[in-house]
């Protein structure tokens, strides 16, 4: 892999455009900002803060985590750890571990395999994770101390890993939607999220509302891992029903702003019960980043023809 990186870094300037650290930082921070500007019921956004976290916390987290995430000389595990540490040092709480876990492989894919389309490049990254990657990620999880995570079967984040990062994620993949992405080549993101975003953006031309559609579609299809770690399946049907209603309304209206009253109503209900669909929000960020990266690859390919 190191030889392959060196080869691609020395190819033409158009390939370097995609790999350029500053370009990747911009894509990552923009994806985080789009998600913050999306009114996601139950989650933090410019419309409604909550869960003892603010929009400023998330913006600062995106700013400080961007540099280590996009450092080309870091391994996947190092990206995740140092981005998590930067966030922890800046805001003192776990605002974006899920975002980091999902975005780091996408950024690695662009940096390490720029000649491939994004999804096969991502598969290469995920299928070639190492025990060292797992150790770095275990340290990141221990530092962030997310609720409900820490020990799965014979792997404890407070101990040295004995298996690769992908293998460790497989142990959690039946309970955690982020872990599932590591063993499914981001199936939820590419087969649902990206399609939902593209369809909605083509209709409305607004990134933040396309992100709302992604969030609603994900929650209407899959229980949120963050909610289920805290409450079990107690609220799963109610949340899915709410988001299915939102998804259906978004599909038939020409102006998404018409659903704002419904969004405020849903947001108040979810937050009154302490429900935060944080995993779905993280998947939304990763979806937007995947779209941005794929668009960059398309622009590069067109410029090379």
C-alpha positions in Angstrom: 0.0 0.0 0.0 2.9 2.4 0.8 4.3 1.9 -2.7 0.9 2.4 -4.3 0.5 5.7 -2.4 3.9 6.9 -3.5 3.1 6.0 -7.1 -0.1 7.9 -7.2 1.4 10.9 -5.5 3.8 11.2 -8.4 1.2 11.0 -11.1 -0.4 14.0 -12.8 -1.7 17.2 -11.1 -5.3 16.2 -11.7 -5.0 13.2 -9.5 -3.2 15.3 -6.9 -6.2 17.6 -7.0 -8.4 14.9 -5.4 -5.7 13.9 -2.9 -4.8 17.4 -1.9 -5.2 17.7 1.8 -6.7 21.1 1.7 -9.3 19.9 -0.8 -10.2 17.0 1.4 -10.4 19.2 4.5 -12.8 21.5 2.7 -15.0 18.5 1.6 -15.1 17.1 5.1 -15.9 20.4 6.9 -18.5 21.2 4.3 -20.2 17.9 4.8 -20.3 18.5 8.6 -21.7 22.0 8.0 -24.4 20.7 5.6 -25.5 18.2 8.3 -25.6 20.9 10.9 -27.8 23.1 8.7 -30.2 20.2 8.1 -33.2 20.2 10.5 -32.9 16.7 11.9 -35.6 16.0 14.5 -34.1 14.8 17.8 -30.6 15.8 16.8 -28.5 19.0 17.0 -28.9 21.5 14.2 -29.0 25.2 13.6 -32.7 25.0 14.2 -32.5 23.2 17.6 -29.7 22.3 19.9 -30.0 19.8 22.7 -28.5 16.8 24.6 -26.1 19.3 26.3 -24.4 20.0 23.0 -24.4 23.1 20.8 -23.9 23.9 17.2 -20.7 25.7 18.2 -19.4 22.4 19.7 -20.0 20.6 16.5 -18.4 23.3 14.3 -15.3 23.4 16.5 -15.2 19.6 16.4 -15.2 19.6 12.6 -12.5 22.2 12.5 -10.1 20.5 14.8 -10.7 17.0 13.5 -10.3 17.8 9.8 -6.5 18.1 9.8 -5.6 14.7 11.4 -8.4 13.0 9.4 -6.9 14.3 6.1 -3.2 13.8 7.0 -2.0 11.5 4.1 0.8 10.1 6.2 -1.5 8.7 8.9 -2.9 5.2 8.7 -6.6 4.7 9.0 -6.3 4.0 12.7 -4.1 7.0 13.3 -6.5 9.3 11.5 -9.3 8.1 13.8 -7.4 8.4 17.0 -5.8 11.8 16.4 -9.0 13.3 15.1 -10.8 12.0 18.2 -8.1 13.4 20.5 -8.2 16.8 18.8 -12.0 16.9 19.4 -11.7 15.7 23.0 -9.0 18.4 23.7 -11.1 21.1 22.1 -14.7 20.4 23.3 -14.2 17.9 26.1 -17.1 15.6 25.0 -17.9 13.1 22.4 -19.5 15.1 19.6 -18.2 13.3 16.5 -16.7 9.9 17.1 -19.2 8.3 14.8 -18.6 10.9 12.1 -14.8 10.3 12.4 -15.2 6.5 12.3 -17.3 6.8 9.1 -15.4 9.6 7.3 -11.9 8.3 7.9 -12.2 5.3 5.5 -13.7 7.5 2.8 -10.8 9.9 3.0 -8.3 7.0 3.1 -10.0 5.6 -0.1 -9.4 8.8 -2.0 -5.9 9.2 -0.8 -4.7 5.6 -1.2 -6.6 4.5 -4.3 -7.3 7.6 -6.4 -7.4 5.6 -9.6 -10.4 3.7 -8.4 -14.1 4.7 -8.1 -14.9 5.6 -4.5 -16.8 2.5 -3.5 -14.2 -0.1 -4.7 -11.5 2.1 -3.3 -13.3 2.1 0.0 -13.6 -1.7 -0.1 -9.9 -2.0 -0.5 -9.4 0.2 2.6 -11.9 -1.8 4.7 -10.6 -5.2 3.6 -7.0 -4.3 4.4 -7.4 -2.9 7.9 -4.8 -4.1 10.5 -4.5 -5.0 14.1 -2.7 -1.7 14.6 -5.7 0.1 13.1 -7.8 -1.7 15.7 -5.5 -0.6 18.5 -5.6 3.0 17.5 -9.4 2.9 17.2 -9.7 1.2 20.6 -7.8 4.0 22.1 -10.1 6.5 20.3 -13.2 4.8 21.7 -11.7 4.7 25.2 -10.9 8.4 25.0 -14.3 9.4 23.7 -16.2 7.1 26.1 -19.3 6.8 24.1 -22.3 5.3 25.9 -22.8 1.6 25.5 -19.5 0.9 23.8 -16.4 -0.7 25.2 -16.5 -4.5 25.1 -17.7 -6.9 22.5 -17.1 -10.7 22.9 -13.4 -11.1 23.5 -12.4 -7.6 22.4 -12.1 -4.8 25.0 -11.1 -1.3 24.0 -9.1 -1.0 27.2 -6.9 -4.0 26.1 -4.7 -4.6 23.1 -6.5 -5.8 20.0 -5.9 -9.3 18.7 -7.8 -9.0 15.5 -8.0 -6.4 12.6 -10.2 -3.4 12.8 -12.7 -4.8 10.3 -12.9 -8.1 12.2 -13.5 -6.1 15.4 -16.3 -4.2 13.7 -17.8 -7.4 12.6 -18.3 -8.5 16.2 -20.4 -5.4 16.8 -22.1 -5.2 13.4 -25.4 -6.8 14.6 -25.8 -4.1 17.2 -24.2 -1.0 15.8 -25.0 0.5 12.4 -21.6 2.2 12.1 -19.8 -1.1 12.7 -22.0 -2.6 10.1 -20.7 -0.2 7.4 -17.2 -1.6 7.9 -18.3 -5.1 6.9 -20.8 -4.1 4.2 -18.7 -1.6 2.2 -21.0 1.2 3.4 -24.1 -0.4 2.0 -26.5 1.9 3.9 -24.7 4.9 2.6 -24.2 4.0 -1.0 -27.4 2.0 -1.6 -29.7 4.3 0.4 -28.1 7.5 1.6 -26.4 8.6 -1.6 -29.4 7.8 -3.8 -31.7 9.7 -1.4 -29.4 12.7 -1.3 -29.0 12.8 -5.1 -32.7 12.4 -5.8 -33.6 15.2 -3.3 -30.9 17.6 -4.3 -31.9 17.2 -8.0 -35.4 18.1 -7.0 -34.8 21.1 -4.7 -31.2 22.2 -5.3 -30.6 22.6 -1.6 -27.9 20.5 0.2 -29.3 20.9 3.7 -32.8 19.7 2.7 -31.3 16.8 0.8 -29.5 15.9 4.0 -32.9 16.0 5.9 -34.2 13.5 3.4 -31.3 11.2 3.9 -31.7 11.3 7.7 -35.4 10.6 7.4 -35.0 7.8 5.0 -32.3 6.1 7.1 -34.4 6.3 10.3 -37.5 5.1 8.5 -35.6 2.0 7.4 -33.3 1.2 10.3 -33.4 1.5 14.1 -30.9 4.1 15.4 -28.0 2.4 17.2 -27.5 5.3 19.6 -31.1 5.3 20.7 -31.2 1.5 21.0 -28.0 1.4 23.1 -29.8 3.7 25.6 -33.4 2.5 25.4 -33.4 -0.8 23.7 -36.2 -1.2 21.1 -38.7 0.7 23.3 -39.0 3.6 20.9 -37.9 2.0 17.6 -41.4 1.6 16.1 -42.5 5.1 17.0 -39.3 6.7 15.6 -39.6 4.7 12.4 -43.3 5.7 12.0 -42.5 9.4 12.5 -39.7 9.3 10.0 -41.6 7.3 7.4 -44.3 10.1 7.6 -41.6 12.7 7.1 -40.0 10.8 4.2 -43.4 10.4 2.4 -44.1 14.1 2.8 -40.7 15.1 1.4 -41.2 12.9 -1.6 -44.4 14.7 -2.7 -43.8 18.4 -1.9 -41.9 20.8 -4.2 -40.8 23.1 -1.4 -39.2 21.2 1.6 -39.6 24.2 3.8 -43.3 23.3 4.0 -42.4 20.5 6.5 -40.8 22.8 9.1 -43.9 22.8 11.4 -43.8 19.0 11.4 -40.0 19.0 12.0 -40.4 21.3 15.1 -43.2 19.0 16.4 -41.1 15.8 15.9 -38.0 17.5 17.3 -39.8 18.5 20.5 -41.3 15.0 21.0 -38.0 13.2 20.5 -36.1 15.5 22.8 -38.7 15.4 25.5 -38.0 11.7 25.7 -34.2 12.1 25.5 -34.1 10.5 22.1 -31.1 11.5 19.9 -30.8 9.6 16.6 -27.0 10.3 16.6 -26.0 7.3 14.6 -28.3 8.4 11.8 -26.9 11.9 11.9 -23.4 10.4 11.6 -24.4 8.4 8.6 -25.9 11.5 7.1 -22.5 13.3 7.3 -20.8 10.3 5.7 -23.4 10.3 3.0 -22.8 13.9 2.1 -19.0 13.5 2.2 -19.4 10.5 -0.1 -21.4 12.6 -2.6 -18.8 15.4 -2.4 -15.9 13.0 -3.0 -17.7 11.2 -5.9 -18.4 14.6 -7.5 -14.7 15.5 -7.3 -13.8 12.2 -9.0 -16.3 12.8 -11.8 -14.9 16.4 -12.3 -11.4 15.0 -12.4 -12.3 12.3 -14.9 -14.0 14.8 -17.2 -11.0 17.1 -17.1 -8.7 14.2 -18.1 -10.7 13.3 -21.2 
